[in-house]
Amino acid sequence: MRELFKKPTTFTRIEFWAITTIFAFVIFFFVRDVFEWDDRQFADAPYRVFFEQVKMPFDFYGNYFLPQLIRHVGLYIALVALNFIIIPSLLKKEFVVRNIVLFVLVFIALTIMFAVTATHLREYLYASGKRDQIDQRLFLDAVGDAFTIISMLLIYTATKYAAIRLLAKAETVEAKYRFLRKEAIVAAMIWAVVLIMFRFGRAEIDIIIGWAIVIPSAIALYLFSFYRLIPRSMAGNKGKFFSYVLRSAFILFIAFFVVYLAFALPSGADDTGLGYAAFNTFFQLFVTVPVTWAAYKRHLKGNEEINVLQKELKRSSASVDFLRSQINPHFLFNALNTLYGTAIQENADRTSEGIQKLGDMMRFMLQENMQDKISLAREIDYLNNYISLQRLRTDANPIVQIQTEIQDRENLFQIAPMLLIPFVENAFKHGISFREQSHIKVTLEIKANTLYFDVHNSKHAARDNDPEKDKSGIGLENVKQRLKLFYPNNHELIIRETSKDFFVHLTIELAKSS
């Protein structure tokens, strides 16, 4: 949480200038209105009627203009001090005692300001002669006003930092709570900030109520449209936007009466309720509805681009990682040492055969492995070459049993390269021990267009001097990823493992060669 309260952020600067701009506008219009008033308007000045009722002289500048100006300036200074200096320092737990004292002093200063200015704004109250009672009443009102300002600021601060925290974890929040979106969080934050600013600036009540109704309604409609209305409208074949507009209009028709009754029933303000309901309905229909549609279409386009990029990235990453896993120096050195020993013990026939198979394998890895699809026959050739090469070092040992039942087929089918060999390599790595009984059985069969591939092997712990003891081995996770990529709904992989055995069953629906 502390990272939210470090050095001033772009948002903090924007927030400062927004508050300063609102304050400047408030002062500008307040002073402008005063200078534009004529004698008739001075007669209608606020509070003047109360002075006239008790037959007290009314000084426009002393009983209205200067006290109100002092209140505006005082509120701005208090707001800047609390929002940008004192509260952030308290949240960072810096100079806690000093900032608590400053917080209390600001509260006291606001109370004194409200109390002193009230004695001028409401001086007519003293006509009753009960000065002590009036002072007490004005002081309690000032405490209430200061408490209201502080409470609103604390609510604003809590809303602001909660929104910042949500934005910092927007992806996690969207994944956990599908009904929330980053745009809605930002909109809710702006709504709360502006609503509080309206209150500080003492905006017209109609503006405050309108803002309080329209923006939450827009956020709710945006979210509901994003996850319900538009997806359902998109399911149709024709008139998707028209269908979405009709669904939205039906909801807004209901919302119209909800807003209207919310004002009409409690107070009987039919005209007021009708005005708010009509404005909200037209705003949502002609602003929120088309904006949401455009945002959703942009969202779909962005998702399509991301999916394409992710698919290409996974494809490239899987191919590169797999190629790296196959060019295994440890395996190559073992194979060459085996060939060297065989050449000494007997004639060169087996040695030349082994070298030829090794060359075919290397050529396959460096060339055909880079393609998306190859013929199944080439994949089977590679598989047979690998098993034959491994047999050179295992056939001489009677406790190692290697069985294969691999069906040969013509070039009728295609398959993604290097999907089968990792399971066999894994079997030879973990299933062979020249000191314990070991077995490997590999079967491959094709029925119709379905490939059935099984590998069953014994399992032995790696020796302490094995250089690959602590490595994860021949990319089984990589194969799982590539199966999901190339055969998302056309494969089944079952892996079972015990302390002594390892079993793999793979089925793939293959495509015929073009």
Order of alpha helices (4+ residues) and beta strands (2+ residues): alpha-alpha-alpha-alpha-alpha-alpha-alpha-alpha-alpha-alpha-alpha-alpha-alpha-alpha-alpha-alpha-beta-alpha-beta-beta-alpha-beta-beta-alpha-beta-beta-beta
